Amino acid sequence: MKEKILKFLPWFVLILLIVAVSLYFFLGKRVTEGERSLYDEKIKQAELNFNGREYSEAINQYYEASSLIPQEFTAYKGIVDILLLKNRADEALSIVRESTRAISSNERSILYDLIGDYYYDLADFKKAKEMYQEGLGLGVENLEAEFALGKALINIDRIDEGLKQIEKNEYEGDIAVEANLLLSYLYALTDTEKAKTQIGSITPSGKWTPFYDEFDNLLNSLDDDKKYNAVKLSRVYLNSGYPFLSLNILKTVEMDIAQYLEGEYFMGISYQRVGQYDKAIEYFDKALSLGGMETEILWGKARASYLKNDLEGAINMYSRAVEYGGKEISANLIDEYLSLLIENNQNLKAADTIKSLTTNQEKPYIYLWGVEVNYMLGERAKVDYYIEQLGKLELSENQQKEYLYWRARLAVEDSDTTGASVLLDQLLAKDRYNPKYYLVQGMLKVKESDIEGAKSSFERGIEYDLSNVISQEASKLLSNLK
């Protein structure tokens, strides 16, 4: 009997130990009604603040909620969402790696997916790939991350790996529709009949319908002319955000497109978008030698020159592109060129460009640039002239907001506090989250000797400024008050 007891004693002790450990973890993780109620209240308040763009308050409440119940997902997602909105991706990643171990692996994978999407949208595809892989490395099933990883692989020129990654999964919903379209793109590189079959296997709806219609029509228009076929496919690949697919198809007909304007231009665009700027410039020069599409080609060459740190060459190319553009010039081209000039302290060049543009066209966005650039140069008379011209034109909603901002700012500087208040009220009625409103409101408060009110306005402007439009100026003014 004694021998039997001694024989089973170790097993009995082991069972007791397992039960004790289980009870410890169960009781340690057990959430009381009070904790649950307080957690839910914190989350509710955080969501209200988030929707009201009070991000600092929201993130503090999410942090407090996460400390109450560390094994709940919602608070961590809120924290990551706000950090990414504020472009603090490194902090978001640190939170996910170090502070979310109590939540499930599936939920942690979703957070890695969010960070991966952030980098993907910035076209940092290598970093996006790393995030997707880190999340999937937790041993979970996350089809969104699986598909996103496939897209990232394609965009770092690992096309075969990307194809295998996408093919190995069966997707559902909206992802299935996008994945099917991308598979058709990939198959069209080598087998257009397979691509036709693939795209016809799903009937899309909503936003994907025009993409399907476009590619289906393109596939059916292909003939025996490989040169034109490749260029048609290249256009779709570029417009869809897959420059390596464009390069892949164009290289198959590289010799044939030597005298084909669009082919050389698309080759240049493809190389520019994958970061091979010298090759891009080589093909833009070839395209220029053929005549035609000068504005588009010079614009592409300007971008490539700037990205390879040739500022002088970039300014020269932008200037020529603007000259060729004439009255029908793209607003995006003008915005890009003037932004580059201002960022590189070429304000006089920017002012001359604006003056030249306004001699043959009256467009609000050009006059708004005139206000900004001449304000930076201290040319108040010219600022007033452009403001006056804007008052005669029909403005879009965003242009109206810019117009009111500048008028209010100038009124504050002129000590017209009554006029500034009226203009600010009009701006607030159009956009209560406009950071420029709070910048000027802070300036007005300073004029009125309301220092605490000024501090609050500057802080709120910084809070709402996700694009870093006024944050630097507001922070400087705020520091002067403190």
Protein Blocks (a to p, Z undefined) as FASTA:
>chain_A
ZZmmmmmmmmmmmmmmmmmmmmmmmmmmpccfklmmmmmmmmmmmmmmmmnopaklmmmm
mmmmmmmmmmbfklmmmmmmmmmmnopaklmmmmmmmmmmmpcfklmmmmmmmmmmmmmm
nopaklmmmmmmmmmmnopacfklmmmmmmmmmmnopaklmmmmmmmpccehjllmmmmm
mmmmmmmmmomklmmmmmmmpccehjllmmmmmmmmmmmmpcfblklmmmmmmmmmmmno
paklmmmmmmmmmmmmmmgmklmmmmmmmmmmnopaklmmmmmmmmmmngpjklmmmmmm
mmmmmmnopaklmmmmmmmmmmmnmmmlcfklmmmmmmmmmmnopaklmmmmmmmmmmmo
ccfklmmmmmmmmmmnopaklmmmmmmmmmmpccdfklmmmmmmmmmmmmmmnopaklmm
mmmmmmmmmomkbmklmmmmmmmmmmnopaklmmmmmmmmmmmmmnommmmmmmmmmmmm
ZZ
